Every structure is written in structure tokens, then in C-alpha cells.
Amino acid sequence: MGTTSFLTRARGLLRIRNQLVRECLAELLSTFVLIIITLSSSAQKITSFETKGDLVTTYLAGALAVMVGIYIAGGISGAHMNPAFSLAMCLLEQLPWWKLPIFAVVQTLGAFISSGAVYLLYYGMEEQHWARKSHSDAGVARLMDMLCLCPPDAIWYYSNGTLTVSGPRETASIFATYPADYVSIGNGFLDQVIGTGAVILGVMGIMDTRNKGVPKGMEPPIVALLILSIECAMAANCGCPLNPARDFGPRLFTYVAGWGPEVFRCVEGRGQSGKGR
């Protein structure tokens, strides 16, 4: 009885009543889960030399991550998880314009934080023979060494201790997507406009009650199948990010973590097209 009363009081004290704050927290949490699953699947594939994952597993993880994110925040904020989708909602007058920059910042922040979580996860899994090697080029890595949080492992082991954006052992594509060498800036832009447009159009069709109905509660798996189909069809050019927050948040993290300003440049020889999700 006492425990129940305490939990009731605690829930009352911790309950967030401001609707905007609730929506922002929902977007932050759903985007965090979306990106941590998506990037972890890419990290597992790349750092294991594709022995524990491949393109199919990364596509599945990304699609299912969208489903989980919708279940987390769909009833609170609509689970946009994507500034482009929030923009579409504003154009359709389903979201006030003043909320757009707030949602975009929160979504990008969620992607940035989840990138840090993935870095921690794949930075220290199990000790390697060079675990105490100095990493002079990465501030985050130096900080972790100083704090002794965990020995450098999967990412450092795969990259031979060097955080690079291009070459056969690059690891930047774990976090952000990069265009294939043959893709021009214009074609890359068009690729993302078409892919993102297909996502938004598909979601609008799924959610439109005037269309053939989707059983209530089954919308997230259907949206996941939509995402999976687009990943399978449109990932060759740019890796199919389809989400400004998903791309910019992790890219900004790699810049801070030690990959350097090259993550914002167009450099040839980054590795396979669509290598990272």
C-alpha cells in the first residue's frame, strides 16, 4: 500500500503537463530509438566485415526502427522523426509553422545523441591487443581513454586505429550516408527529393481514412514495409537517408568525435555506395 502510494505521488510529480514539452520529448525519444537501431545495424555490418550483417539486415533494421519509433511517439507528437515530414505536415496545415524549427532541432538532437550511444557501444565491446594505444586524432576517444570507460574496440579495430572518411577501412559511413563517386550534387539532391517524397506520399496514403483502411494499430508495420521497399529500390546513389535529421545529426557527431571536417566534403573513394545506412 505504501509503495503504491509512493509511486502514485512520484508519477504525479514527474508528469509533464505542457503539451509542447511532451511532443518534443516524444520526438526526441522516438528519433533516438530510430537512429540508434539504424546506425547499430550499420556498425555491426561494417565492423564485422559483413560476417554479422549485410545490406538486407541494415535495411530491415532501419525499417523496423521506424515502426518502433511510431509506436513510441505516434499518439503524442505524430512521430515525425524527420524534419521533411514535419515540413509536409505544415504544408498540409496539420502542424503549426512555428513548431517546425522546434521539431527539427529536437529531431536532430535525438539523432546526435543516439550517434554518441552507437559510438560508445561499438567503441568498447571487448578488449583487443592494441586497446591502450593512444588516439591523438579523436577528442572523444581521448576522453574515453582518460575516463577508462571502455577499451577501444570494434570501430578502432576495423579501421586500424584511424578514423577516416574515405578508403577501404573508412568508418564514417557507419553514421552518415555518402553518395557514390559517380553521383553529382544535382543528382544526389534529386535522389533525396524523390525518395523522401515517396515516403511522405506513401505515409499520407496509408493514413488517409478515405482510402482502403489499414487495421487500427497496424499502421506502423505498414509504414515499415514502405520504408523497406524504398530502401531496396533507392539506396544505390546516396544510401537512402531520406531524413535531414538522420543525416546531419550523426554527421555532426562524426565531426566532433574525430573524423574531422572531411565528413562535410565531397570526397571520392569513400568505399562502396550505400555502405552505411
C-alpha positions as CSV (number, residue, x, y, z in Angstrom):
1,M,0.0,0.0,0.0
2,G,2.8,2.4,0.9
3,T,4.8,1.5,-2.2
4,T,1.7,2.1,-4.4
5,S,1.1,5.4,-2.8
6,F,4.7,6.5,-3.3
7,L,4.6,5.5,-6.9
8,T,1.4,7.4,-7.4
9,R,2.9,10.5,-5.9
10,A,6.1,10.1,-7.9
11,R,4.1,9.8,-11.2
12,G,2.2,12.9,-10.3
13,L,5.3,14.9,-9.6
14,L,7.1,13.7,-12.8
15,R,4.1,14.0,-15.1
16,I,4.7,16.6,-17.8
17,R,1.6,18.6,-18.5
18,N,2.9,21.1,-21.0
19,Q,1.8,19.7,-24.4
20,L,4.7,21.2,-26.4
21,V,7.3,19.7,-24.0
22,R,5.6,16.3,-24.2
23,E,5.7,16.4,-28.0
24,C,9.3,17.4,-28.0
25,L,10.3,14.6,-25.6
26,A,8.3,12.2,-27.8
27,E,10.1,13.3,-30.9
28,L,13.5,13.1,-29.1
29,L,12.9,9.6,-27.8
30,S,11.4,8.2,-31.0
31,T,14.2,9.7,-33.1
32,F,16.8,8.4,-30.6
33,V,15.4,4.9,-31.0
34,L,15.1,5.1,-34.7
35,I,18.7,6.2,-35.2
36,I,20.4,4.0,-32.6
37,I,18.8,0.9,-34.2
38,T,19.6,2.1,-37.7
39,L,23.3,3.0,-37.0
40,S,23.9,0.0,-34.9
41,S,22.9,-2.3,-37.7
42,S,25.3,-0.4,-40.0
43,A,28.1,-0.6,-37.4
44,Q,27.6,-4.3,-36.9
45,K,27.7,-4.9,-40.6
46,I,30.8,-2.9,-41.3
47,T,32.9,-3.6,-38.2
48,S,32.3,-7.4,-38.5
49,F,33.5,-7.3,-42.2
50,E,29.9,-8.3,-43.1
51,T,30.1,-11.6,-41.2
52,K,27.3,-10.4,-38.8
53,G,25.2,-8.4,-41.2
54,D,24.7,-7.3,-44.7
55,L,22.6,-4.8,-46.7
56,V,19.4,-6.8,-46.1
57,T,19.9,-6.8,-42.3
58,T,20.6,-3.0,-42.3
59,Y,17.5,-2.3,-44.5
60,L,15.4,-4.5,-42.2
61,A,16.7,-2.8,-39.1
62,G,16.1,0.7,-40.5
63,A,12.5,-0.2,-41.5
64,L,11.7,-1.8,-38.2
65,A,13.2,1.1,-36.3
66,V,10.7,3.4,-38.0
67,M,7.9,1.1,-36.8
68,V,9.2,1.2,-33.2
69,G,9.5,5.0,-33.3
70,I,5.9,5.3,-34.5
71,Y,4.7,3.1,-31.7
72,I,6.6,5.2,-29.2
73,A,5.5,8.7,-30.2
74,G,2.6,8.3,-32.7
75,G,0.0,9.1,-30.1
76,I,1.8,12.1,-28.7
77,S,3.5,14.1,-31.4
78,G,2.7,12.1,-34.5
79,A,6.2,10.5,-34.5
80,H,7.5,12.6,-37.4
81,M,11.2,11.8,-36.6
82,N,12.1,13.7,-39.8
83,P,12.1,17.5,-40.5
84,A,11.0,16.8,-44.1
85,F,7.9,15.1,-42.8
86,S,7.3,17.9,-40.3
87,L,7.5,20.3,-43.2
88,A,5.0,18.3,-45.2
89,M,2.6,18.4,-42.2
90,C,3.0,22.2,-42.1
91,L,2.2,22.5,-45.8
92,L,-0.9,20.4,-45.2
93,E,-1.9,22.6,-42.3
94,Q,-1.7,19.7,-39.8
95,L,1.2,21.2,-37.9
96,P,1.7,24.9,-36.9
97,W,4.6,26.5,-38.8
98,W,6.1,27.8,-35.5
99,K,6.6,24.2,-34.4
100,L,8.7,23.3,-37.5
101,P,12.0,24.7,-36.3
102,I,11.5,23.3,-32.8
103,F,10.7,19.8,-34.1
104,A,13.7,19.9,-36.5
105,V,16.1,20.9,-33.7
106,V,14.8,18.2,-31.4
107,Q,14.9,15.5,-34.1
108,T,18.5,16.4,-35.0
109,L,19.4,16.4,-31.3
110,G,18.0,13.0,-30.9
111,A,20.0,11.7,-33.9
112,F,23.2,13.3,-32.5
113,I,22.7,11.7,-29.0
114,S,22.0,8.3,-30.5
115,S,25.1,8.6,-32.6
116,G,27.1,9.0,-29.4
117,A,25.4,6.0,-27.9
118,V,26.3,3.9,-31.0
119,Y,29.9,5.1,-30.8
120,L,30.1,4.1,-27.2
121,L,28.6,0.7,-28.0
122,Y,31.0,-0.1,-30.8
123,Y,34.0,1.6,-29.4
124,G,34.2,-0.8,-26.4
125,M,32.8,-4.3,-26.9
126,E,35.8,-6.5,-26.0
127,E,39.5,-5.7,-25.5
128,Q,41.9,-6.1,-28.4
129,H,45.7,-6.3,-28.3
130,W,46.1,-2.6,-29.1
131,A,43.4,-1.5,-26.6
132,R,45.6,1.1,-24.8
133,K,47.0,2.7,-28.0
134,S,46.9,6.5,-27.9
135,H,44.4,8.0,-30.3
136,S,45.7,11.5,-30.8
137,D,43.2,12.5,-33.6
138,A,39.9,11.9,-31.7
139,G,38.9,14.0,-28.8
140,V,36.0,11.8,-27.8
141,A,38.3,8.7,-27.9
142,R,40.9,10.6,-25.7
143,L,38.3,11.5,-23.2
144,M,37.1,7.8,-23.0
145,D,40.7,6.7,-22.5
146,M,41.1,9.2,-19.7
147,L,37.9,8.1,-18.0
148,C,38.7,4.4,-18.7
149,L,35.1,3.9,-19.7
150,C,36.0,1.1,-22.1
151,P,38.9,-0.1,-24.3
152,P,38.8,0.9,-27.9
153,D,37.4,-1.9,-29.9
154,A,35.1,-2.6,-32.9
155,I,35.4,0.7,-34.8
156,W,39.1,1.2,-34.0
157,Y,39.9,-2.5,-34.7
158,Y,38.2,-2.3,-38.0
159,S,39.9,0.9,-39.0
160,N,43.3,0.0,-37.6
161,G,43.1,2.8,-35.1
162,T,42.4,5.6,-37.6
163,L,39.1,7.4,-38.1
164,T,38.8,8.0,-41.8
165,V,36.1,9.2,-44.2
166,S,37.4,7.5,-47.3
167,G,39.3,4.4,-48.2
168,P,38.7,0.6,-47.8
169,R,38.6,0.9,-43.9
170,E,36.6,4.1,-43.6
171,T,34.1,4.1,-40.8
172,A,32.3,7.5,-41.3
173,S,29.6,5.7,-43.3
174,I,28.5,3.9,-40.1
175,F,27.0,7.1,-39.0
176,A,26.1,9.2,-42.1
177,T,25.4,8.3,-45.7
178,Y,27.7,9.4,-48.6
179,P,27.0,9.5,-52.3
180,A,28.6,7.1,-54.7
181,D,31.6,8.5,-56.6
182,Y,29.6,8.8,-59.8
183,V,26.7,10.8,-58.3
184,S,26.7,14.5,-59.0
185,I,25.4,17.1,-56.4
186,G,22.3,17.7,-58.6
187,N,21.6,14.0,-59.0
188,G,22.1,13.4,-55.3
189,F,19.7,16.2,-54.5
190,L,17.1,14.8,-56.9
191,D,17.6,11.3,-55.5
192,Q,16.7,12.5,-52.0
193,V,13.8,14.6,-53.1
194,I,12.2,11.7,-55.0
195,G,12.9,9.2,-52.2
196,T,11.7,11.5,-49.4
197,G,8.7,12.4,-51.5
198,A,7.8,8.7,-52.0
199,V,8.0,8.2,-48.2
200,I,5.7,11.2,-47.5
201,L,3.2,10.3,-50.2
202,G,3.1,6.7,-49.1
203,V,2.5,7.6,-45.5
204,M,-0.2,10.1,-46.4
205,G,-1.9,7.4,-48.4
206,I,-1.7,4.9,-45.6
207,M,-3.1,7.3,-43.1
208,D,-5.9,8.7,-45.3
209,T,-9.1,7.2,-43.9
210,R,-10.8,7.7,-47.3
211,N,-8.5,5.1,-48.8
212,K,-8.7,1.4,-48.2
213,G,-8.3,1.2,-44.5
214,V,-5.4,-0.2,-42.6
215,P,-6.5,-2.1,-39.4
216,K,-6.1,0.2,-36.4
217,G,-2.7,-0.2,-34.7
218,M,-1.2,-1.8,-37.8
219,E,-0.2,1.5,-39.5
220,P,3.4,1.3,-38.1
221,P,4.2,-2.1,-39.7
222,I,2.8,-0.9,-43.0
223,V,4.9,2.2,-42.9
224,A,7.9,0.0,-42.1
225,L,7.2,-2.1,-45.2
226,L,7.0,1.2,-47.2
227,I,10.4,2.3,-45.9
228,L,11.9,-1.2,-46.6
229,S,10.7,-1.1,-50.2
230,I,12.2,2.4,-50.8
231,E,15.5,1.3,-49.2
232,C,15.6,-1.8,-51.5
233,A,14.9,0.4,-54.6
234,M,16.6,3.8,-54.0
235,A,19.8,3.2,-51.9
236,A,22.4,2.8,-54.6
237,N,23.1,6.5,-55.2
238,C,23.2,8.0,-51.7
239,G,22.5,5.3,-49.2
240,C,18.8,6.3,-48.8
241,P,18.9,8.6,-45.7
242,L,15.5,10.2,-46.6
243,N,15.8,12.3,-43.4
244,P,17.8,15.5,-42.8
245,A,18.0,14.9,-39.0
246,R,19.2,11.3,-39.6
247,D,21.9,12.6,-41.9
248,F,23.0,15.9,-40.2
249,G,22.9,14.8,-36.6
250,P,25.2,11.8,-37.0
251,R,27.4,13.7,-39.5
252,L,27.9,16.5,-36.9
253,F,28.7,13.9,-34.3
254,T,31.5,12.3,-36.5
255,Y,32.9,15.8,-37.0
256,V,33.1,16.3,-33.2
257,A,34.2,12.8,-32.4
258,G,37.4,12.9,-34.6
259,W,36.6,12.2,-38.2
260,G,37.1,15.9,-38.9
261,P,35.7,18.4,-41.4
262,E,36.0,15.9,-44.2
263,V,32.6,14.5,-43.3
264,F,31.1,17.6,-44.8
265,R,33.1,17.4,-48.1
266,C,32.5,15.5,-51.3
267,V,35.5,13.1,-51.5
268,E,36.0,10.3,-53.9
269,G,36.9,6.8,-52.8
270,R,34.7,6.7,-49.7
271,G,34.1,3.0,-50.3
272,Q,31.0,1.2,-51.5
273,S,28.0,3.1,-52.4
274,G,25.3,2.8,-49.7
275,K,27.8,1.2,-47.4
276,G,26.3,2.8,-44.4
277,R,22.7,3.4,-43.5
